[in-house]
Amino acid sequence: MTQAFIKNEQFNYMKKQLNMLKDTSKRTTDSSVLQAVKEMTMDKILSLFPHADSEQSSMLQLDDTYSDLHIEKYLERLTHYVIRFPEVSEKDIQKLFPKVKKLKFPDYNEYHLQRTTYLSWSDISTNKRYLLFEREGELIGVECKFTMVNRDNMCSFCNSHSQVTFLSAITKAKNPSNPDYYKAIGHYVCFDPHLCNSRISGTQYLDSFIDEYLKVQ
């Protein structure tokens, strides 16, 4: 049986592309236009999986039926192959945040781990938000301070307009000539991490945020 091979953000990207295909099918009945859009959609989807084997490639193929129901069934079938975010133990989370005393841990009952690109939870008592992101098999933890924002804005992670919070983090950058040196970075991010995970369709900005956080000068 084929193992899970689709990342959450890839699945979200596929949904976006297929929604555009559905919209096109409702606006035109020209078969040549529909076929061209369908081929472009499949090219974009398949480009996400350059190392897919023959079984995975076959599974990703969409036939020439463009109804909402058909596409929903296609996506529903693929949900079984979305990679689940690891359920990290409290001990391992504490290792990622060794300087935090009385660390609050995530309640996994609140998360749909199969639809999670990054795990995020807040400690209201300290105005802290914690992020976990897995990259190349390594879990990375980021401790942030959050500030509520009384207006909607663009989220840096999912690139969608929504209610946001301002996250700031002290990077690991050091300056040998100045022991008091520190560098802070900040971004607007969805207040609701579950909503953000349901929208994020690429990790370019999240990767950039992690790189900047980890960067040592």
C-alpha positions in Angstrom: 0.0 0.0 0.0 1.3 3.5 -0.9 2.4 5.4 2.2 1.5 9.0 2.8 3.5 11.3 0.5 1.6 14.6 0.3 2.5 17.4 2.7 -0.4 19.6 4.0 0.7 22.7 2.2 0.9 20.7 -1.1 -2.6 19.4 -0.6 -3.8 23.0 0.0 -2.0 24.1 -3.2 -3.7 21.3 -5.1 -7.1 22.4 -3.8 -6.5 26.0 -5.0 -5.5 24.8 -8.4 -8.6 22.5 -8.7 -10.9 25.3 -7.5 -9.7 27.4 -10.4 -10.4 24.5 -12.7 -13.9 24.2 -11.3 -14.5 27.9 -11.8 -13.3 27.6 -15.4 -15.7 24.7 -16.1 -18.6 26.8 -14.8 -17.7 29.8 -17.1 -17.1 27.9 -20.4 -18.2 24.8 -22.2 -15.4 25.0 -24.7 -13.8 21.6 -24.5 -10.4 22.9 -25.8 -10.3 25.6 -23.2 -11.2 23.1 -20.4 -8.6 20.6 -21.6 -5.9 23.3 -21.7 -6.7 24.4 -18.2 -6.9 20.8 -17.0 -3.5 20.1 -18.4 -2.0 23.2 -16.9 -3.6 22.3 -13.5 -2.1 18.7 -13.7 1.3 20.0 -14.7 1.3 22.3 -11.6 0.2 19.5 -9.3 2.6 16.9 -10.7 5.5 19.4 -10.4 5.1 19.2 -6.7 6.2 15.6 -6.8 9.3 15.3 -9.0 10.2 12.0 -7.3 6.8 10.4 -7.4 6.8 6.7 -8.4 4.4 5.3 -11.0 1.7 4.4 -8.4 1.8 7.9 -6.9 1.7 9.6 -10.3 -1.2 7.5 -11.3 -3.0 8.3 -8.1 -2.6 12.0 -8.8 -4.1 11.9 -12.3 -7.5 13.5 -12.8 -9.8 12.4 -15.5 -11.8 14.7 -17.8 -14.8 15.1 -15.4 -14.8 18.6 -13.9 -17.9 18.5 -11.6 -17.6 19.8 -8.1 -18.6 16.3 -6.7 -16.0 14.6 -8.8 -13.2 16.9 -7.8 -14.3 16.6 -4.1 -14.1 12.8 -4.3 -10.6 13.1 -5.9 -9.4 15.3 -3.0 -11.1 13.1 -0.4 -9.3 10.1 -1.8 -6.0 11.9 -1.6 -6.5 13.0 2.0 -5.5 9.4 3.0 -2.0 10.1 1.7 -1.4 13.4 3.5 1.5 13.2 5.9 0.5 13.5 9.5 2.4 16.0 11.7 4.3 14.1 14.4 2.8 14.0 17.9 5.8 15.2 19.8 6.1 14.2 23.4 6.2 16.8 26.2 9.7 15.7 27.0 10.9 16.3 23.5 9.1 19.7 23.3 10.8 20.7 26.6 14.2 19.9 25.0 13.3 22.4 22.2 12.6 25.2 24.7 15.1 24.4 27.5 15.1 27.9 29.0 11.3 28.1 29.4 10.1 27.3 32.9 6.6 26.0 33.3 6.2 25.5 29.6 2.7 25.1 28.4 2.2 22.1 26.1 -0.1 21.8 23.1 -3.3 19.8 23.5 -3.3 17.4 20.5 -7.0 16.9 20.8 -7.4 20.5 19.4 -5.4 19.7 16.2 -6.0 17.9 13.0 -2.4 16.7 12.7 -2.9 15.4 9.2 -3.7 18.9 8.1 -0.9 20.6 9.9 2.2 22.2 8.3 3.4 23.8 11.5 2.2 23.3 15.1 1.4 26.5 17.1 0.0 27.1 20.5 -0.2 30.1 22.9 0.3 30.7 26.5 -2.0 33.6 27.3 -0.6 34.1 30.8 2.9 35.0 29.3 1.8 36.3 25.9 4.0 33.7 24.3 3.3 31.6 21.2 5.3 28.5 20.4 5.9 27.1 16.9 7.1 23.7 15.9 8.1 23.0 12.3 9.6 19.9 10.8 12.3 20.3 8.2 14.3 17.5 6.6 13.3 15.3 9.5 14.4 17.7 12.2 12.0 19.4 14.5 12.6 23.1 15.1 11.1 25.1 17.9 10.6 28.9 17.9 9.5 30.9 20.9 7.7 34.1 20.1 6.0 37.0 21.8 2.6 37.8 20.4 0.7 41.1 20.3 -2.9 41.3 19.3 -3.7 43.5 16.3 -7.2 45.2 16.1 -7.4 44.9 12.3 -7.1 42.3 9.6 -3.9 42.0 7.6 -2.0 39.7 5.3 -0.6 36.6 7.1 3.1 36.1 6.3 2.8 32.3 6.4 -0.3 31.6 4.4 -0.5 34.8 2.4 -4.2 35.2 3.2 -6.1 38.2 4.6 -7.4 37.4 8.1 -7.3 38.4 11.7 -3.6 38.5 12.6 -1.3 38.7 15.6 2.1 40.2 15.5 4.8 37.6 16.4 8.2 38.7 17.4 11.2 36.4 18.2 14.7 36.9 19.4 17.0 35.2 16.9 20.0 33.1 17.7 22.3 35.6 16.1 25.4 36.5 18.1 28.0 39.2 17.9 31.4 38.1 19.4 32.4 41.7 20.0 29.2 42.6 21.8 27.9 40.1 24.4 24.7 42.2 24.8 23.8 42.1 21.1 20.5 40.6 20.0 18.4 40.7 17.0 14.6 40.5 16.9 12.4 39.7 14.0 8.6 40.1 13.7 5.8 39.2 11.3 2.0 39.3 11.0 0.7 35.8 11.3 -2.9 34.4 11.5 -4.3 34.6 15.0 -5.9 31.2 14.4 -3.2 28.7 13.5 -5.7 26.1 12.5 -7.1 28.5 9.8 -3.6 29.3 8.7 -2.7 25.6 8.3 -5.9 25.1 6.2 -4.7 27.8 3.8 -0.9 27.6 3.7 0.1 26.4 0.2 3.9 26.8 0.4 6.5 27.1 3.0 8.8 29.7 1.4 8.1 32.4 3.9 8.0 30.0 6.9 11.3 28.6 5.8 12.7 32.1 5.5 11.4 32.9 9.0 13.1 29.8 10.5 16.3 30.6 8.7 16.4 34.1 10.0 15.6 32.9 13.5 18.4 30.3 13.4 21.0 32.5 11.7 24.2 33.0 13.7 26.3 36.0 12.7 
